[in-house]
Amino acid sequence: MPAIRVSDITILPRVIAPSSAIARPVKSLTTAPQGFEGEGFPVRRAFAGVDLAQLDPFIHLDQMGEVEYAPGEPKGTPWHPHRGFETVTYIIDGIFDHRDNNGGGGTITDGDTQWMTAGAGILHIETPPEHLVMSGGLFHGFQLWVNLPAAKKWSPPAYQDLRASEVALLASEDGGALIRVIAGEVDGHQGPGTTQTPITLVHATLQPGAELRLPWRRDYNALVYTLAGNGYVGEERRPVQMGQLTVFGDGDCIVVRAADTQESRAPEMELFILGGQPIGEPVAWMGPFVMNTKREVLQAFEDFQKGLLGTVPAVHIPSSAPKSTLNRGGEGSKLGGDRKIDANVDAKNVLSAHNAPTEMQEKP
């Protein structure tokens, strides 16, 4: 599990929770079901079975892999649309290509992150590069969906390419945990991601027996997904293992302790920690669209079928070049070519993209 490593953790800034900090209690512990998405990604749906109100401002989280592909086996997703939220793709092992019809995209590998704001509407595709398809290899990563408030759902699409070298690196008070801040702020240290919705994303690695007491904003919710290893969550020391999501209650810090003994195939405890300021608005979600009302979701499908969310293929625009604004109708994308996706043929792929629900999900 390469992601981002350091040769000497003792030189990193230490994160120390104040002695007066109140540890957040454990509200729930759920186990992610396993399945497949797109053209055959093995995934664990980390948020399955958790009420959307507890997740706000997050919508969806998939752990992709960990899988060792044989030559010819690596798979990706077909072209598909999004509207109303942001996708965050974090790669721990392997290589991944992204392209979208707004000119965003690139290749990410160990510890890199692709941050795409779908906003008013975008088409994109995620695939392993051709050389990885030919050779096979290890693949492991996450995709997170971050909701946008109603005022920002019609914003122009945008793209951020976050490199592993930009991530803020910290150590726990006992020196036994490496903390990677991808976005947001931890104990005064800022991650590189620019967020439309106030959130914090952290990938932490705990050595056997190490304890992490992570200061956490009281006005944020707190979710911890265990992606490898086993240990205990909360002051109450609830046992937790790989593939489980912990939802914490109110407080000032998150407490996780790695078990003294780990399995040989997962010698460390790996955590994906996230939290944000709840938006507190109605949510209507089906397939690749996350809006505020059922009518807006159905309108998104209609706009996609009419080709208003864009065409493919796209012309890549360097990150320094300005991107055209995509308005509510979907016009204004920087496109190369005028071939529209066959929305009727691809309807099944659109609905099932990223294991999204095929029936309307609503939160008042």
C-alpha positions as CSV (number, residue, x, y, z in Angstrom):
1,M,0.0,0.0,0.0
2,P,2.3,2.8,-1.2
3,A,0.2,5.9,-1.3
4,I,2.5,8.5,0.4
5,R,5.2,7.3,2.7
6,V,8.0,9.0,4.8
7,S,11.4,7.7,5.7
8,D,11.4,9.4,9.1
9,I,8.0,10.1,10.7
10,T,9.7,11.8,13.7
11,I,10.5,14.9,11.7
12,L,6.8,15.6,10.9
13,P,4.6,18.1,12.9
14,R,2.7,16.3,15.7
15,V,-1.0,16.6,16.0
16,I,-2.0,16.9,19.7
17,A,-5.6,17.1,20.8
18,P,-6.1,19.4,23.8
19,S,-6.5,17.6,27.2
20,S,-9.9,19.2,27.4
21,A,-11.1,17.8,24.1
22,I,-14.2,15.6,24.3
23,A,-13.9,12.4,22.4
24,R,-16.7,11.7,19.9
25,P,-18.8,8.7,20.8
26,V,-19.5,5.9,18.3
27,K,-23.0,6.3,16.8
28,S,-23.0,3.4,14.4
29,L,-20.8,0.8,12.8
30,T,-21.7,-0.8,9.5
31,T,-20.0,-3.2,7.1
32,A,-19.7,-2.3,3.4
33,P,-21.2,-4.9,1.0
34,Q,-19.0,-5.9,-2.0
35,G,-19.9,-5.8,-5.6
36,F,-18.8,-4.5,-9.0
37,E,-19.3,-1.2,-10.9
38,G,-18.8,0.1,-14.4
39,E,-17.0,-2.5,-16.6
40,G,-16.0,-4.7,-13.7
41,F,-14.4,-2.7,-10.8
42,P,-14.6,-4.8,-7.6
43,V,-15.9,-2.3,-5.0
44,R,-17.0,-2.0,-1.4
45,R,-19.9,0.5,-0.9
46,A,-18.7,2.2,2.3
47,F,-21.9,4.2,2.9
48,A,-24.4,1.4,2.3
49,G,-27.0,1.2,5.1
50,V,-26.3,4.6,6.5
51,D,-29.0,7.3,6.5
52,L,-28.1,10.2,4.1
53,A,-28.8,12.6,7.0
54,Q,-25.9,11.1,8.9
55,L,-23.6,11.4,5.9
56,D,-24.4,15.0,4.9
57,P,-22.6,16.6,3.0
58,F,-21.3,13.3,1.6
59,I,-23.4,11.1,-0.7
60,H,-21.4,8.1,-1.8
61,L,-18.1,6.4,-1.1
62,D,-16.6,3.4,-2.9
63,Q,-13.5,1.5,-2.1
64,M,-12.2,0.4,-5.5
65,G,-10.1,-2.8,-5.1
66,E,-7.7,-3.8,-3.6
67,V,-7.2,-6.1,-6.6
68,E,-4.3,-7.6,-8.5
69,Y,-5.2,-7.6,-12.2
70,A,-3.8,-10.1,-14.6
71,P,-2.8,-8.9,-18.1
72,G,-5.9,-7.8,-20.0
73,E,-8.1,-7.6,-16.9
74,P,-8.0,-3.9,-15.8
75,K,-11.3,-2.2,-16.4
76,G,-12.8,1.3,-16.1
77,T,-16.1,3.0,-16.6
78,P,-17.8,4.1,-19.8
79,W,-18.5,7.7,-20.6
80,H,-21.3,8.9,-18.3
81,P,-22.8,12.1,-17.0
82,H,-22.9,13.9,-13.6
83,R,-24.7,16.9,-12.2
84,G,-25.1,18.6,-8.8
85,F,-22.0,17.4,-6.9
86,E,-18.3,16.7,-6.9
87,T,-16.3,13.5,-7.4
88,V,-13.1,12.9,-5.5
89,T,-10.9,10.1,-6.8
90,Y,-8.0,9.1,-4.6
91,I,-5.5,6.4,-5.8
92,I,-3.5,4.4,-3.2
93,D,-2.0,1.8,-5.6
94,G,-2.1,1.7,-9.4
95,I,-2.7,4.2,-12.2
96,F,-5.9,5.8,-13.4
97,D,-6.8,8.1,-16.3
98,H,-9.6,10.6,-16.3
99,R,-11.1,12.6,-19.1
100,D,-14.1,14.9,-19.2
101,N,-15.8,17.0,-21.8
102,N,-14.8,20.2,-20.1
103,G,-11.2,19.5,-21.0
104,G,-10.2,18.4,-17.6
105,G,-8.3,15.2,-16.9
106,G,-4.9,13.5,-16.5
107,T,-3.3,10.5,-15.0
108,I,-3.0,9.8,-11.3
109,T,-1.0,7.2,-9.3
110,D,0.1,6.5,-5.8
111,G,-1.2,9.2,-3.4
112,D,-2.6,11.5,-6.2
113,T,-6.2,12.8,-6.2
114,Q,-8.5,14.0,-9.0
115,W,-11.2,16.4,-7.9
116,M,-14.0,17.1,-10.4
117,T,-16.8,19.6,-9.8
118,A,-19.7,18.4,-12.0
119,G,-21.8,21.4,-11.2
120,A,-24.4,22.1,-13.9
121,G,-23.4,19.0,-15.8
122,I,-20.4,17.1,-17.3
123,L,-19.5,13.9,-19.1
124,H,-16.5,11.9,-18.0
125,I,-14.7,8.6,-18.3
126,E,-12.3,6.8,-15.9
127,T,-10.0,4.1,-17.3
128,P,-6.7,2.4,-16.6
129,P,-4.0,3.4,-19.1
130,E,-3.4,1.0,-22.0
131,H,0.0,-0.1,-20.7
132,L,-1.6,-1.2,-17.4
133,V,-4.3,-3.1,-19.3
134,M,-1.5,-4.9,-21.2
135,S,0.6,-5.7,-18.1
136,G,-1.9,-6.0,-15.3
137,G,-1.0,-5.0,-11.8
138,L,-2.3,-3.8,-8.4
139,F,-5.2,-1.3,-8.2
140,H,-6.6,0.3,-5.1
141,G,-8.4,3.6,-4.5
142,F,-11.5,5.5,-3.5
143,Q,-14.2,7.6,-5.1
144,L,-16.1,10.0,-2.9
145,W,-19.2,12.1,-3.9
146,V,-19.5,15.4,-2.1
147,N,-22.8,17.2,-2.4
148,L,-23.1,20.8,-3.4
149,P,-25.6,23.2,-1.9
150,A,-28.5,24.4,-4.1
151,A,-26.7,27.7,-4.8
152,K,-23.7,25.9,-6.3
153,K,-25.4,23.0,-8.2
154,W,-25.5,25.1,-11.4
155,S,-21.8,26.3,-11.1
156,P,-19.5,25.7,-14.1
157,P,-17.6,22.4,-14.1
158,A,-14.1,22.5,-12.8
159,Y,-11.1,20.1,-12.2
160,Q,-8.3,19.9,-9.7
161,D,-5.2,17.7,-10.1
162,L,-3.7,17.1,-6.6
163,R,-0.3,15.5,-6.5
164,A,0.9,13.3,-3.6
165,S,3.8,15.7,-3.1
166,E,1.3,18.5,-2.2
167,V,-0.5,16.6,0.6
168,A,0.1,17.9,4.1
169,L,2.0,15.2,6.2
170,L,1.6,15.0,10.0
171,A,2.2,12.5,12.8
172,S,0.1,11.5,15.7
173,E,1.2,12.5,19.3
174,D,2.7,9.1,19.9
175,G,4.5,9.1,16.5
176,G,2.7,5.8,15.5
177,A,0.4,7.2,12.9
178,L,1.1,9.0,9.6
179,I,-1.6,11.5,8.8
180,R,-2.1,12.7,5.2
181,V,-4.4,15.7,4.8
182,I,-5.8,15.8,1.3
183,A,-8.3,18.6,1.8
184,G,-9.5,20.8,4.6
185,E,-7.6,21.6,7.8
186,V,-6.3,19.5,10.7
187,D,-4.8,21.2,13.8
188,G,-3.8,24.3,11.7
189,H,-2.4,22.3,8.8
190,Q,-4.1,22.7,5.4
191,G,-4.5,20.1,2.6
192,P,-4.2,21.1,-1.1
193,G,-7.8,20.4,-2.1
194,T,-10.0,23.4,-2.7
195,T,-13.6,22.5,-1.7
196,Q,-16.9,24.0,-2.7
197,T,-18.5,22.5,0.5
198,P,-16.4,22.9,3.7
199,I,-14.9,19.4,4.4
200,T,-11.8,17.6,5.6
201,L,-10.3,14.5,4.0
202,V,-7.6,12.4,5.7
203,H,-5.8,9.1,4.9
204,A,-4.1,7.8,8.1
205,T,-1.8,4.8,8.6
206,L,-1.5,3.5,12.2
207,Q,1.2,1.1,13.3
208,P,0.2,-1.8,15.6
209,G,-0.7,-0.5,19.0
210,A,-0.7,3.2,17.9
211,E,-3.4,5.6,19.0
212,L,-4.7,8.5,17.0
213,R,-6.5,11.3,18.8
214,L,-7.4,13.6,15.9
215,P,-8.7,17.1,16.6
216,W,-11.9,17.6,14.6
217,R,-14.1,20.6,14.1
218,R,-17.2,20.4,16.3
219,D,-19.5,21.7,13.5
220,Y,-18.4,18.9,11.1
221,N,-19.7,15.4,11.1
222,A,-17.1,12.6,11.5
223,L,-16.8,9.4,9.5
224,V,-14.0,6.8,9.6
225,Y,-13.7,4.0,7.1
226,T,-11.3,1.2,7.9
227,L,-9.7,0.2,4.6
228,A,-7.2,-2.3,6.0
229,G,-6.2,-3.8,9.4
230,N,-8.2,-3.8,12.6
231,G,-8.5,-2.0,15.9
232,Y,-10.8,0.0,18.1
233,V,-12.9,3.2,17.7
234,G,-14.0,5.7,20.3
235,E,-13.1,5.9,24.0
236,E,-15.5,2.9,24.3
237,R,-13.0,0.9,22.2
238,R,-15.5,-0.7,19.8
239,P,-13.8,-3.4,17.7
240,V,-13.5,-2.4,14.0
241,Q,-12.0,-4.2,11.0
242,M,-11.4,-3.8,7.3
243,G,-14.5,-2.7,5.3
244,Q,-16.4,-1.1,8.2
245,L,-17.6,2.5,8.5
246,T,-17.8,4.3,11.9
247,V,-20.1,7.2,12.3
248,F,-19.2,9.3,15.3
249,G,-21.4,11.6,17.4
250,D,-20.6,15.1,18.6
251,G,-17.3,16.1,20.2
252,D,-13.9,17.6,19.6
253,C,-11.7,14.7,18.5
254,I,-11.8,11.3,16.8
255,V,-10.2,8.5,18.7
256,V,-8.9,5.3,16.9
257,R,-6.5,2.7,18.2
258,A,-4.8,0.0,16.1
259,A,-4.8,-3.5,17.5
260,D,-1.5,-4.7,18.9
261,T,-1.5,-7.6,16.4
262,Q,-2.3,-7.2,12.7
263,E,-2.6,-9.7,9.9
264,S,0.5,-10.3,7.8
265,R,-1.3,-9.3,4.6
266,A,-2.3,-6.0,6.3
267,P,0.4,-5.2,8.8
268,E,-0.9,-1.6,9.5
269,M,-4.3,-0.1,10.1
270,E,-5.4,2.1,7.3
271,L,-8.2,4.7,7.7
272,F,-10.0,7.1,5.4
273,I,-11.3,9.9,7.6
274,L,-13.8,12.4,6.4
275,G,-16.1,15.0,7.7
276,G,-17.8,18.2,6.7
277,Q,-20.3,20.9,7.5
278,P,-23.8,19.5,6.9
279,I,-25.6,21.3,4.1
280,G,-29.0,20.7,5.6
281,E,-31.0,20.8,2.3
282,P,-33.3,18.3,0.7
283,V,-31.5,15.6,-1.4
284,A,-32.9,13.8,-4.4
285,W,-30.5,11.3,-5.9
286,M,-30.8,8.7,-8.7
287,G,-28.0,7.3,-10.8
288,P,-25.3,10.0,-11.6
289,F,-27.4,13.0,-10.6
290,V,-27.7,14.5,-7.1
291,M,-30.1,17.4,-6.9
292,N,-32.6,18.9,-4.4
293,T,-35.9,17.7,-5.9
294,K,-37.1,14.7,-7.9
295,R,-38.1,17.0,-10.7
296,E,-34.5,18.3,-11.0
297,V,-33.2,14.8,-11.2
298,L,-35.7,13.9,-13.9
299,Q,-34.7,17.1,-15.7
300,A,-31.1,16.1,-15.6
301,F,-31.9,12.8,-17.3
302,E,-33.9,14.6,-19.9
303,D,-31.0,17.1,-20.5
304,F,-28.6,14.2,-20.9
305,Q,-30.8,12.4,-23.4
306,K,-31.0,15.7,-25.4
307,G,-27.3,16.0,-25.5
308,L,-27.3,19.2,-23.4
309,L,-24.6,17.9,-21.0
310,G,-22.1,17.8,-23.8
311,T,-20.5,15.6,-26.4
312,V,-17.4,13.4,-26.7
313,P,-14.5,13.2,-27.3
314,A,-13.1,16.2,-25.6
315,V,-10.1,18.3,-26.3
316,H,-7.7,18.5,-23.3
317,I,-7.3,22.0,-22.0
318,P,-4.1,22.6,-20.0
319,S,-4.8,23.5,-16.4
320,S,-3.5,27.1,-16.9
321,A,-6.0,27.8,-19.7
322,P,-9.5,29.2,-18.8
323,K,-12.4,26.9,-19.2
324,S,-15.6,27.9,-20.8
325,T,-18.7,28.3,-18.6
326,L,-21.4,25.7,-18.8
327,N,-24.7,27.3,-18.2
328,R,-27.9,25.7,-16.9
329,G,-28.8,24.4,-20.4
330,G,-25.4,22.7,-20.7
331,E,-24.1,24.9,-23.5
332,G,-20.6,26.3,-23.6
333,S,-18.4,23.2,-23.1
334,K,-15.0,23.1,-24.8
335,L,-15.5,20.1,-27.0
336,G,-13.6,18.4,-29.7
337,G,-16.1,16.8,-32.1
338,D,-19.9,16.7,-32.2
339,R,-20.6,13.0,-31.5
340,K,-23.3,12.6,-28.9
341,I,-23.5,9.7,-26.5
342,D,-26.4,7.5,-27.4
343,A,-28.4,8.1,-24.2
344,N,-31.0,5.4,-25.0
345,V,-28.3,2.7,-25.6
346,D,-26.3,3.8,-22.6
347,A,-29.2,4.3,-20.2
348,K,-28.3,1.1,-18.2
349,N,-24.6,2.2,-17.9
350,V,-25.7,5.7,-16.9
351,L,-28.0,4.5,-14.1
352,S,-25.5,2.0,-12.8
353,A,-22.4,4.2,-12.9
354,H,-20.4,3.9,-9.6
355,N,-23.0,1.6,-8.2
356,A,-25.4,4.6,-7.8
357,P,-29.0,3.7,-6.9
358,T,-31.3,3.0,-9.8
359,E,-34.3,4.2,-7.8
360,M,-34.9,7.7,-6.4
361,Q,-33.3,8.3,-3.0
362,E,-34.7,11.3,-1.2
363,K,-33.9,13.1,2.1
364,P,-36.2,15.9,3.2
